[in-house]
Amino acid sequence: MHHFDYRHGQLHAEDIAVAKIAAEVGTPVYIYSTATLKRHYQVFARAIGAPKHRVFYAMKANSNQAVLATLAALGAGADTVSEGEIRRALAAGIPADRIVFSGVGKSAQELAFAVDAGIYQVNIETESELELLSRIAQARGKRQSAVIRVNPDVGAGGHAKITTGSSANKFGVSFDEAARIYARAANMPGVKMLGLATHIGSLIMELDDLEAAFMRMRDLTLRLRGEGLAVERLDLGGGLGIPYEIPEKFEHGPDLIEAYAAMIERTLGSLDVERGFEPGRLIAGNAGILVTEVLQTNPRPHTTFLVVDAAMNDLIRPAMYEAYHEIWPVKQPAAKSERKTYDVAGPICESGDTFATARQLPETKIGDLLAFMTAGAYGATMSSTYNTRLLVPEVLVNGSEFAVVRPRTSFDDLIGLDRLPKWLG
Ligand SMILES: *Cc1c(COP(=O)(O)O)cnc(C)c1O
């Protein structure tokens, strides 16, 4: 379920006409819905049993501070993957004791920053990282709470580029090594080893692989406890998918969440542990759209290209993952209007800069506005300035109010980042 729908012939974000925002802020523009963010967070938090178990929103999905503050007010923590994300979470008002630090390669500087900030937990990915963390914390007279990310060797996810739980992937310590490393960690002076973590992929719509992974976590927990080691926390990662092709019917979302929660009770219910969760896409995906204007039309024998003012640098998912995004006209088409075949593409000189091929849309003209649906996760956060294009502004809607929560950058700011060396000055 989301809060983008047609009223009086116009697409609305909650109570505000999308066309009004486009007119005031310009296009392309990301628009997020507060009510949708809140709903998704609350449905998830309730299902997994927060606050006893904890939700660390995976902020790489959408890290705008207004989004973080909206979720933090509901009790969300943050799953971070860099010093920059930790800083951003703190700046948005998420307290350090609700921040988890994940990520495959953390630098000494990043680990030191995390320890100094007093974050809740570091998710260790390699034995060498464990040693580094222990040294850094010990030098500061501290013991940093940590868990070890285990690679359970099950593959899952909607696309090869977002599968992380197979032994062929770079993530986590190998399952066979986990017990030995955990036992070592328990005796290290700078870490307080509290448990295990796993995260096997993204866009997961079938729970079988997750269940297999959680069973392995259960076995490992029992084995470690059998060896006299304490396991108090299990961080179960994120990865639950959302339906991109039918975002107007989010029924699948809550259904999937309920089934997920039931599966966790089935697999891990008998263990006395605090569970942590790191959902990203599930919270933010359906809560955002990217609105673009049609700049040109280019008819071909079998299709017509609609060249829009958004490009792959603004929303890279179609180019990177062959991802599908529904495209809704901002002006509601007449109920029985005829559909035509269109290819929707951006202005960048790469064939990959194509959002949709052979898409059936109502007759669309230059100047019309289109909305890419389900663009709230891995949209703005993956954007770049390729082609010296300005980062897209972001708008947050809350009922009948809206605010620009990231203004469009300026050309002076962007071009001004460069410095000419003195031999060219
Ligand atoms: C990316 C990531 C997540 C979030 O994944 P979603 O598919 O957006 O839920 C959670 N945990 C870790 C460690 C991640 O890398």
The ligand as a Tripos MOL2 file, in Angstrom:
@<TRIPOS>MOLECULE
LIG
   15    15     1     0     0
SMALL
NO_CHARGES

@<TRIPOS>ATOM
      1 C1         21.7970   -3.4760    1.7280 C.3       1 LIG1
      2 C2         21.7590   -4.1230    3.0630 C.ar      1 LIG1
      3 C3         20.5590   -4.2190    3.7590 C.ar      1 LIG1
      4 C4         19.2380   -3.7430    3.1990 C.3       1 LIG1
      5 O1         18.8100   -4.4990    2.1210 O.3       1 LIG1
      6 P1         17.3060   -4.2960    1.5610 P.3       1 LIG1
      7 O2         17.2210   -5.2560    0.4440 O.co2     1 LIG1
      8 O3         17.2070   -2.8820    1.1240 O.co2     1 LIG1
      9 O4         16.3880   -4.6000    2.6800 O.co2     1 LIG1
     10 C5         20.5890   -4.7650    5.0210 C.ar      1 LIG1
     11 N1         21.7420   -5.2270    5.5690 N.ar      1 LIG1
     12 C6         22.9230   -5.1650    4.9140 C.ar      1 LIG1
     13 C7         24.1470   -5.6760    5.5750 C.3       1 LIG1
     14 C8         22.9640   -4.6120    3.6380 C.ar      1 LIG1
     15 O5         24.1300   -4.5700    2.9880 O.3       1 LIG1
@<TRIPOS>BOND
     1     1     2 1
     2     2     3 ar
     3     2    14 ar
     4     3     4 1
     5     3    10 ar
     6     4     5 1
     7     5     6 1
     8     6     7 2
     9     6     8 1
    10     6     9 1
    11    10    11 ar
    12    11    12 ar
    13    12    13 1
    14    12    14 ar
    15    14    15 1
@<TRIPOS>SUBSTRUCTURE
     1 LIG1         1 GROUP 0 **** ****
